[in-house]
């Protein structure tokens, strides 16, 4: 309990979890975008056409889907 009280009195506690939470959220978003990008890049032009996108749309769709 002493450690928590010291962290609160210094004002450092709220910033640290927020920074790491934000960093982790960003890394997860980039990972999700990359997995989406790879999955779509492995499709043929015909398969992409079947789902209504082109090869040029892949990056935009991957970023948007990951929230970037």
C-alpha positions in Angstrom: 0.0 0.0 0.0 2.9 2.3 0.7 4.1 2.1 -2.9 0.7 3.0 -4.2 0.4 6.0 -1.8 3.9 7.2 -2.9 3.0 6.9 -6.6 -0.2 8.8 -6.1 1.5 11.6 -4.1 4.1 12.1 -6.9 1.5 12.2 -9.6 3.3 9.5 -11.6 0.7 6.7 -11.3 -1.9 7.9 -13.8 0.5 8.7 -16.6 2.4 5.4 -16.6 -0.6 3.0 -17.1 -2.1 5.4 -19.7 1.2 5.5 -21.7 1.6 1.7 -21.7 -2.1 1.1 -22.4 -1.9 3.5 -25.3 1.3 1.9 -26.7 -0.1 -1.6 -26.3 -3.4 -0.6 -28.1 -1.4 1.0 -30.9 0.8 -2.1 -31.3 -2.2 -4.4 -31.4 -3.8 -2.2 -34.1 -0.7 -2.3 -36.3 -0.5 -6.1 -35.8 -4.2 -6.5 -36.7 -3.7 -4.3 -39.8 -0.7 -6.4 -40.9 -2.6 -9.7 -40.5 -5.5 -8.3 -42.5 -3.1 -6.9 -45.1 -1.4 -10.3 -45.4 -4.7 -12.2 -45.6 -6.0 -10.0 -48.4 -2.7 -9.9 -50.3 -2.9 -13.7 -50.5 -6.2 -13.6 -52.4 -6.3 -13.7 -56.2 -7.6 -10.8 -58.2 -10.8 -12.8 -58.9 -11.3 -13.5 -55.1 -10.8 -9.8 -54.4 -13.3 -8.9 -57.1 -15.8 -11.3 -55.5 -15.7 -9.4 -52.3 -15.8 -6.1 -54.1 -12.2 -4.7 -53.6 -9.1 -4.3 -55.7 -5.4 -4.9 -54.8 -5.1 -1.1 -54.4 -7.7 -1.1 -51.7 -5.9 -3.5 -49.4 -3.8 -1.1 -47.4 -6.7 1.3 -46.8 -9.0 -1.5 -45.8 -6.4 -3.0 -43.4 -5.7 0.4 -41.7 -9.4 1.3 -41.4 -10.3 -2.1 -40.1 -7.6 -1.9 -37.4 -8.7 1.6 -36.4 -5.6 3.4 -37.7 
